[in-house]
Amino acid sequence: MKKFIDICQFVLVLMGLMICGLFVTSLIGLLPLHGNAMQWGIISAQNILAFIFPALLTWKMCFKVNPFKAIESDKYPSVKMIGITLLIYIVGMPALNQIVYWNQEMSLPEVFSGFEEWCRNMEDQAEALTKDLLGSTNLLPTIINILLIGVLTGIGEEFFFRGAFQRMLIWCRVNHHAAIWIAATVFSALHFQFFGFIPRLLLGAFFGYIYWWSGNIWINAFAHALNNSLVIVSTWCINKGFLSEEFDMMGVSEGGLPVSAIISCVLVAAIIYILHQRGVLSGKAKLPAEIPSNSLENATESK
């Protein structure tokens, strides 16, 4: 019961601070900014005020601990783990692209036609906004997009969903597999894009497992930033004519057996299995030093 109360308290404070951050972010619309400058301001404020600050403040307010230690951001990332993350991400890309294609092509039963139309409209609005933001062929706006949409968003969302939400569940003795998938589900759901829900859920789980295996928030923040930045760079290359518009369909089978996706899945599973057997991928995420590893009650009673 106490664990449940701790979880509820943490979630309520975290979401409350996030809503406050989003409210302050909305005030940017009152500033004399236009076009990309307005969007960049909103993205910056949202990540700092609605994701990063709430993640850190909630740890301090609820458990009275050093938040940087709590989310495991107080140490340098392992070069070896960065390499493993890159390998898994690159090998798994054809499978992810196939799942993105299937999710986008999904059609709901007639009884849910109204919901499907609403979801499609939301997707179209998000796509139009993304095209406006990433439509420039100039280098400077692209670099700014990488820094804000790629790097800052990667850090902000990982601090919030993995460093705060997932980490708190594990702290409260929820099984780490359950914690990873719960956090990934919330992560995907809060993007409000139904026709991208499944691939984003899988990406969230990937980031969560990288966090668990590495015990360092900067590794999964790197993976998240890499994923976002590759979208920006590939879009810029397509706009410049350096890449074909079919680049995003790499490894996708529009009909028949998805051979590339199957091979991709098998290779990813083999890599993870081999590295796990060798002890390279094992849970390294520990409770902060201030918290006795055998009892959460001592921590909460000392508040």
N, C-alpha and C positions, 0 to 999 in steps of 0.2 A: 504493500500500500504506500509506503514511504517513497519507494522508487517512482511510483506513478505520480505522486504529488510533486516530487522534484522535477519530473519530466514536464508536467503541466505548467508548473511555475516557470520553468526555463522557456518553454514554447510561448507562453503568454507574454513574457517580457521581451523575448526576441521579436515576435510578430508586432508587438506594440511599438517597439523602437523602430522597426522597419516601416510601419505605417507612418510614424512621425517623420521619418526620413523622406518617404515618398511625398508627404504633404509639403515639406520644405522644398523638395525638388520641383514640385509643380509650380512654385512661386517664380521659378526661372522664366516661365512664360510671360511674366510681367516686365522682364528686362528688354531693352531695345536691341535684341539680337534677332537675326534672320537666317534662314537657310541652314547650312551645315553648322554654323556657329551656334545656333540654338540647340540643335541635336547634340553637338559635342558637349555643350554645357549641361544638358539634361543627363547624358550618359555619365559624365564625370560626377555630378552631384548624386545621382542614383547609386552608383557603386560605392562612393565614400560614405554618404549619409544613410543609405538604406541597407547596405550590405556590410561594409567593413566595420564602421563604428558600432552598429548593433551587435555584430558578432563578438567584438571585444568587450563592449560594455556589459553584455548579458552575462558573460563569464564572471566579470568582476562583481556585478550586482547580486547574482544568485549564489555563487559559490566562494566569493571572496578570495579568488586566486589570481595569480599573474596570468592575464589572458593570453599573452604571447607564448607562455609555456604550456598553457592549457590546450591551445590549438597546434602546438608543436611548430611554431614559426621562429623559434629562438636558436636555430642551428642551421649550418650550411647544408645544402642538398648534396647528395652523393652523385658524383659523375657517373658511376656505374649504374645507379638506379635511373638516371636520366636516359642513359643509353638503352636500358631495357624498356623503358617507357616508349621511347622512339621506335624501337623494333616492333613492339606489340601494336602500336598505333599504325605504323606503315603496313605491316602484314595484314592487319584487320581492316584496312580501308576498303577493299572490294566488297567484303561482307557488309560493312556499314552502308556503303553506297546502295547495295541491293535492298537492304532493309528500308532505307530512305525512300527508294523508288516504290516499294510495295506499300509503304504507309501512305505515301502521297496518292497512290492510285486506289486506295481503299474506298469502298462505297458501302454506306450503311443501309439497312433495310428501310423500306418505304415508310414505316411507322416513325422513323427518326429523321425524315426528310427535312423537317424544320430545323432540327439541331445541326444536321449536316450543312444546310445552307448557311446558318449562322457561323459555323466553323470555317466554311470556305470564304465567307466575307472577311472574317478575322485574318485568315491566311493571306488573302489578297491585299488587305491593308498593310500587313506587316511586310509583305514582299515589295509593295510599292514604296514604302518608307525605306527599306533596305536598298532598293535600286537607286533612289534619290541620293542616299548617303554614300553609296559605293560607286556611283555612276561616273565620277571624275576620272579622267585619264592623266591628270597631273600628279606628280610625285609627292608634293607636300601634303595634299589632303589624304593621300593613301597612307603616308607615314603616320599622320595624326590618327587615322582610323585604326591602324595597327596598334598604336600606343593606347588608345582609349577603348575601342571595341575588342581588340585582341588581348592586350596585356592587362589593362586595368579591370576589364570585365572578368577576365579569367581569374585574377586575384580576388576581386570582390565576391564573385559567386562561390568560389571555393572556400573563402573565409566563412561565408554565411552558411552554405549548405553542408559542407564537409567539416570545416573547422568548428562550427557552432552546433548545427543540428545533428549530424552524424556522430560527432565526437561526444556530444552530450548523451546520446543514447547508449554508446559504448561505456561511457563513464558510469551510467546508471545500470550497468550490468545487462543490457540488452545484448543478445547474441550478435557478434559482429556482422555476420551475413545478413541478418534481419535489419540491422542498423543501416548497412550500406544500401540495401534495396529500398528501405523506407525513405531514406534521404534522397535517393535517386528518383523515386516516384514523386516526392514533393517538388524536387528540382524541375522535373519535366512538366508537372501539372501547372506550376506557377508561371510557366512561359505562355500558357493559354493558347497553345498551337496543337490542336488535336491531330492534324495530319503530319505532325513531326514528333508526336508523343513517344512512339516506340524507340526510334533511333536515339532520341535525347535521353530516354530512360536508360538505354544501354550505355551511352556515353557517361551518364551520371554514375552508373555502377562501376564503369571502368575507372573513373576518377576516384571513386570511393575505395576500390580495391588497391589502387596505386597508393592512396593515402595510408591504408592499413598496412600494406607491405613495406612501405618506406619509413613510416613514422615521421614524416616531414611534409608539412602542408605545401612547401614550395615545389615539390615534385608534381603533385596533381594540379597545382596552379599553373605550372609550366605546360602540362599536357593540355589543359583547358585553353590557355593562351595560344598554344600552337594550333589547336583545332580552329579557333576563331580566326587567327591570323592567316591560316592557309586559305580560308574562304575569301578573305579580303584580297590577298595576293593573287589568287586564281581569277577572281572577278576582274581585278585590274589588268591582268595579262590577257583575259578574254576581250576586255574593252579596247586594249591596245592592239589586238589582233595577233598576239604572240601565241595564244592557245585557241583551240577550237571550242565552240560553245558546247560541244559534246564531252568536254573534259570531265564535267561532274558526273557523267554516266560511265566513267571508267570501271570496268569489271561488272557492269550491270547487264543482266539478261532480261529482255523485255518479254520473253516467252520461252517455254521449254525449261530444261534443267539448268539452274544457275551454277555452272561448273566453277567459275572463278570465286563465287561467294562460298561454295562448299570447301574448296581448297583453302581459302583464306581462313575459314572457321577451324578447319582441322589443324592448320599450321599454328594458329594462335593458341588453341588448346594444347598442342604438343609443346610449344614454348613454355607456357605457364606450368604444365605438368613437370617438365624436365627441371625447370628452375626451382619449382617447389620441392621436388625430390632432393635437390642438391642443397636445400635450405636457404636459397637466395631469396625466394619469395615466401616469407613467413611474417606473421603479424608482429610488427615492431612498435605499434602504437601503444604506449603505456599511459597510465594515469600520471598526472603531474606529481612531482616529488612531495608537494605539500599534503597530498591526500593519501591516507593509509590504504594500501592495496587491498586489504581484506574487509574494509568497512567504509561505506559512504556516510553512515550515521555520525561518525566522529567529526567529519567535515561540516555537515549541516548543523550539528549541535553547537559547533564553535562559533557560529555566526552571531 
